[in-house]
């Protein structure tokens, strides 16, 4: 599945979603791939092992170079914002519910 990542720094970028799992704990990882080259563009998720998540929840990185990730994935109908936030270092990350996990 392709979506448009709406980045304040880089503009609108078409990317392909690639779903996988973190090796450490088998939680879902979402990567954005450049559809032209097949190369990784960015990782949309963060892995916070100490945070409890439902099976259909992930934690998004929506800061720094990933600013705009939450809005882009919500607008594409891929995730729903739960309103919950988890702190990692000096930033907080949104916990979202996955609505559409398309094949990679």
N, C-alpha and C positions, 0 to 999 in steps of 0.2 A: 504494500500500500504506500502511495506517495502522498505527502502533505506539503504545505508551504510553511516553513519555519519563518516566523515574522520577528526578525532580530532588529532591535533599535540600532545596533552598531553596524550591521552588515546588510540590512534591507531584507527583502523577501527572497528566500532560498528554497527551492524545491528539493526535498530529500525523501529517501525511502526509509521506512521503519524496519528495523531488524530486531526481533525479540530473541532473547537468549536467557541464560541464568548465570548468576555469580557462582563461581566454584566454591567459595567459602561456605555458603549456606543455601544454595539453590534458590535464592530469591530471584525474581524477574529483573532482568536488565533490559533497557530499551536503548538501542543505538540508532543514530541517524546516519545514513549512508548517502554519499554522492551517487545518484543514479547513473551519471555519465561514466564515472570511473570505477565505481564499486568500492571506493576507498571510504574508510570511516570519516565522518564529518565531526560528530561529537557524541558523547554519551549523555542521554537525557536523564538518567536516574542516578541516585546515590544509594550506597548500601550502608545502612546504619543497623548493624546486627542487634544492638540493644533495644531497638524500637519494635514493639509488637505491631504486626500488620495482618490484616485479613488476607486470605488467599488471592483476592482480586485487587489488592492495593499495592501501590508502588510509591516511592518517594522521588520527587522530581528535583533536579537541579535547575532552578529558575533565577540564577544570579550570574554575575560575571559574563563570560562569553555565551552563556545559556539564557540570558535575560530574554523573556518572551516565550520561553518553552511552554509554560503553563497555558497561556492564552492560545498559543498555536495548536496545542493538542486538544484543548477544550473546543475551540472553534472547528476542528476537524472531526469532532465527535468520537475521539479515541479515548478520552478520559473525562471523568467528572470530578470537580474539586470537592473534597469532603469538608473543607473549611479547617481541617486540622493542620497544624504546623509542627515540625520537629526541628529542634536546634542542632546545628552541627558547627562547632566553632563559634564564629561571630555572626553567622547567618542562620536564617530559618528556611526550611524547605517544605513545600506543600506535599501533603499526603493526598493521593488521588486514587479514585476507583477506575480500573480499566473497564471500558465499555466495549471496545472492539479490539481484539487481538488478532489481526489478520495474519495469515501465513506469511513467512518470510521468504 
